[in-house]
Amino acid sequence: MRDNNTITIVGAGPGGLTAAIALKKAGYNVDVYEQNSDVGLRFNGDYQGLENWSDEQDTLEILKNIGIEINFLCRPYSGNDGCFVGPKRERIQVKTSRPLFYLIERGSGKNSLDQGLKHQALEAGVNIVWNKKIESAADNITIAGTGPKAADAIAKGIVFNTSVKDQFIGFVDNRIAPKAYAYLLVNNGRATFATCMFEDFKNERRYFERALNVLKSHIDIDINSPKEFGGFVNYFTPVTKKNKILYVGENAGFQDGLWGFGIKYAMLSGYYAAQSIIKNEDYAELCKNYLFPKLRTSLANRWLFAHLTNSGYSYILKKLQNLDDVIPPLRKHYNPSFSKKIFYHIAKMWYKSRLIDKQCMHVNCNCVWCRHACVPKQNDDRISARPS
């Protein structure tokens, strides 16, 4: 039986563990319930990125400010560490005044973000209960960070060993990554290559094979011991049930609508959920003030990007190549503006979530794993990335 004076967190992902660390450091008893035997088991040791362009502060400074140490692989990649390839196979290199992103590893490997956060939580004194799925919330406040529930966008890729130098390459071309991008990340003899899709999921294999052929034509790369992986993300705006269940991470839809860089949003949402408890503040208001503006702007950006077509991608890449520093204009496109507010409302009507959850038909339930009609319709302001 759970102690009503203990904060319950469901899911040991980045959002849940960040919340747990903050709460424990503030003196709260914290129980984290994870249905798996370890963290990161839905990942495959693939490389991902912590984006570093949407905020004034450097991402590592932001993590430090919310109490997260860098005890995991976190390598900076700047403009001169890689390039972008357009639909005409044009190679574009951009200039950056600071890292464009930080390469991290996901999964159960010892250097992964997931393992790093787990060790920080355990060192702080957080109690993690493994192989335990919590079906409903008790009388105490529950933070739910159980991951994505539907595929609004997907990725198909491989992880492999290679002898090529450390680098990144981003590809934009609707023929290999419809309305999205493909990417190569190489670090210390290991690599991840994947293509992302916002539509036509049933042809994922075809797009991946095309993308792999483009990669091989662009760079002389040896691919050794490849292992396939897949992933998906979903988008909505967070809600609470009866002011008792606080949704964080992708379970709340904290996901960059343009590129799908959601890790920083997940961790920030966990931090704000913890702060709402520590300071007795409204979690929804904290999200509204600190997270929603960029999330909504990212959905407006998603709608704009989806209508560019390959010719538009080439035009944008050429413009970026001529800039002395791409960080300021990228940050500007993530900041709210009058025009972005208009495009956000258009995008909201254009996109609908793929998630239809009928796990529970209770009108006033306390289930942590479901979303349904108990949430007032007027508050169900969803961010999604899937055309209706």
N, C-alpha and C positions, 0 to 999 in steps of 0.2 A: 504493500500500500504506500502511496506517495504522501510525503509530508506536505501539508497545506502551506507551510512556511518556506517551502523550497520552490525555486523557480524551475519549471520543467521546460526543457528544450527538446523538440522532436526533430531528429536529423542532425548528423555530425558533418554537415557541409561547411563551406566557408562562412555563410551567414550565421548558422547556428553556433559554430565554434567561436566566431568573433563576439557574438552576444554573450556566450558563456564566459569567455575570458574577461570581458568588461565587467560583468556582474560579479564574478568571483573576486576580482581585484577591488570591487566596491564593498565587499564583505557579505555578499549573499551566498546562501547555499544553492548549488546548481546541480541538477541531474540532467544529463544529456542521454537521450534514448536513441540508439542507432539500430536499425533492423538488420544490418550486416555485421560481419565479424571484425571489420576494420573500416577505416575511412578510405575514400577514393576508389572503391571497387568497381564503380561504373565507368571508370576511365582506364586507359591502356598505356599509361606512361607517355602519352602524347604531349607535345609541346603546345602551349597556348600563350596568349599575351595579356599582360596588364597594360592597357592603353595609357598613354601619358600626354595626351593632347587636349583633352576636354576641360581640364581645370587649370587655374592659374598656378596652383601649387604642384610641385612634382609629386607623382603618385607615391613614392617612397616616404615623402614627408607626410602625406595624408595618412598612410598606414601607421607611421610612428605616432601621429597625433591621436589615433584611435586605439593605441596600445598594442599594436602588432609589430613583433620583431621580425627581422629577415633571417630566419634560420632554415631557409629553403632555397633551391636554385632560383636566382632572380637576376638575370643578366641583361644589362642595358643594350639595346640595339638602336643606333641612330641612322640617319639618312645614308651615311657613307658605308654602312654595314650591309646594304642590300639595294634592291631596286624594285620597280613595278613594271609589269609588262602589259601593254594594251592589246586591244583586239586585232590590230594590224601587226602584232608582234614587235611593236616599238618598245625599246628599253628606256625607261625613265628613271633617273636617279634624282632624289630630292635632297634639299639641304635642311638640316635641323639644328637648332641652337641647344637642344638637350635631347635625351633619348626619346625616340618616337614611341617605344613600348619596352616593357621588360619581359623577357622570355622566362616562362615558368613551366614546370612540369606538373601534370595532373596524374593522380593514381595513387597506388600503394607503395611506390618506390621511396627509398629513404630520403631522397632530395626533393620530393614533391611538395607542393603547397599544402596538400591535404595532410600529409604526415607532419609537416612543420607546425601547422595550426593545432593538430592533435597534441603534439608534445608541449606546446605552449599552454594548452588548456590543462593537461595533466600536471604540469609543473606548477600551475596556479592553484591546483587543488580541486579542479572540476571532477565530478564523478561521472564517468561515462559507462553506461550500461549497454553492452553489446548484445546483438541478436534479439533485440526486444522492439516490437512494434507497438506503439501506443495507439489505440483505436479511438479514444475519446479523452477530452480534457477533464481534469478534476476541478476542484474549487479554486485551485491556485492559478495564477497567470501561466499561460503556455505560449511559448514561442515556437512556431512551426516553420521549419526550413527543410522540407522533404523533397526539394528538387522539382524539376519540370514535370508537368502532367500531360502535355500534348506536344506534337511536333508542328510548330508554326514555321520552323526552319530546320534544315537538317545538314549534316556534314558526313561525307564519306571519304575515308582516307586510309593511309598506311603509316606505320612507324617502322623504321628500318635503320640499319647501320650503313655508314658511308664514309668515304675518304675525302670528300670535298670539304673545302674550308667552311668555317662558320659563316652563316649569312642568312638573310631572309629574301624571299621573292614573293611579291603579290601579283596575281593575275586577275584582270577584269575582262570578261568576255562572256556574253550570254550563251555562247555555244558550248562553253565548258562549265559555267557556273551561273545558271539563270538568275538574274536580278541580284547577284551576290559576287563572290570572288573565290579564287583558289589560292592556296598559299603553301610555301615551302619554308620550314624553319630548321636550321641546322645548328647544332651545338655539340662540340666535343665528340665528334664521330657518330652521333645519333641524329636522326632527322624525323620530321613529321611532314607529310604531304597530304593535303586534303582539298576537296572542293565543297563549297557550301551552296545550298540551293534554297531559294524562297518559293519555288514553284516546281511543278512537274516532277514530284518526288518519285513517281513510279519508274522513271528512267534514270535513277541515280547511278546505276552501273555504267550506262552509256556515257553519262557526263564525266564520271570519274576516269574512264578509259581515255576519253578525249583529252581530259586535263593532263593525264599522265603522259600522253604522247606529246602534248605541247611542252611540258616540262623537259622531256628528253630531247626535244628539238632545240630548246633554248640553252640547255646546259649539259655538259658531259658529266653525267652523274652515275655512280655505281650504286645499285640498290641491293643490299645484302640482308638476308633473313627478314623479309618484309612480313608484317602482321597487319591484317586489316582491322579497322575499327569504324564505328559509326557513332554519331551523336545527334542530339536534337535539343532545341530550345523552345520555350513558349513565353508569351508576353501578356501580362495584364497589369492593371494598377492595383496596389494592395488594398485589402479590406480587413476589418476585424469583426469577429462575431461576439456580440454582447460585451465588447471591450475586454475580452478575456483571452482570445487567441490572436496573437500578433504574427502575421505572416512576413517572412523575410526571404531574401534570395529569390531564386526563380519561382519558388512556390507562390511568391507575391507578384511575379512578373517583372522583377527588377532586372531588366535586360536592355542593352543598347539596341534600339530598334533598327539602326542603320547597319552596323557591322556585327552585332552579337557579342560585343565585349562586355560581359556582365559580371565578371568576378569582383571588380571594385564596387559596383552597385550592391552586390550581394553582401559584401563585408560591411559596407556603410549602413545598409539596412539593418544588419544584425547589431551594429553599434547603436543606431538610433532606437531600436527596440529596447536595448539594454538601458539607454539613457532615459527613455520614457518611464521605466520602472524606477530607476535610481532617483530621478528628479521629480517623479510623479507628474510627468507631462504627457500630453496626448500624442500617441505614436503617429496617428494619421496626420496631425498638424506638422510634426517634425518631417514626415515624408513629403508633405505638401510644400514645405518651405525649402527643403534641402535636396530633394531627389526628383520630385515630379517635373520641375522646369526642364532639366536636361533630358529626362526620359521622354517627355512630350515633344521636345524639339527633335530628339533622335527619331521619333516616329514620323515627324514632318520631313526630316531628311530622308528617311526610308522611302516615302512616297515620291519625293523628288528624284532620288536615285533610280527608282524603278521605272521612271518615265524618260530616262536619259537616252537609252538605247546605246549600242556600241559606238556610234559616232560621238555621242555625248561623253562617253568614258574617255575616248581619245582626246577630246577637246579639254576636259578637266585635267587629265594627266599632263598635257602640254603646258597648261597654265601653271600647274604646280611646279613643273621643272624650272620655270623661269623665276621663281621666287627665291629670295635670299634665305628665308626661313618659313617652312610650311606650318610650324606650330601655331602662330597667332591666327592665321586665317582658318585653320581647322578648329581652333578653340571658338572663334567667332561663330562658326556654323553650329556649335552646340549651345550657344547662349540664346536665351529667349529673345524674340523680337516680334514686332507687330506682324510682319509677313509670315514668320514661322508659326505664330498662333493661328493665322488663317489656314496655312497648310496643314497644321495639326488637326483642325476640325474637319478638313476635307479627308485627311488620312483616316480619321476615326470612323467616318462613314464608309470609306473604301475597304478597310480591313476588318475582318472578323476573326475571333479566335477559333481554332479548331477544337478547343476543349469543350466537350459536353460530358459532364460528370454526373452520373446517376447512381453513385455508390450508395447514397442515402436519400430517403424521401421524407425524413423528418422535417417538420416546419421550423422548429426551434431546437436544432441539434447542438451537440457539443463535440461533434466529430472533427478531428484535426485533419483528416485525409480527404475531405470532400468540400466542394463548392457548389451551392445550389440556390434554390429560391429563398432560403432564409436570409440571404443578403438582399436588402432593399434594392429594387431595380434602379432607382434613380442614383444610387451610389456605386453601381456596378460599372464604373467608368474604365473600360478595358483598353489596354494597349495590346495590340496584336500585330502580327506580320503575315497575314494570310488573306488574300482577296476573298470576298464573299462570292 
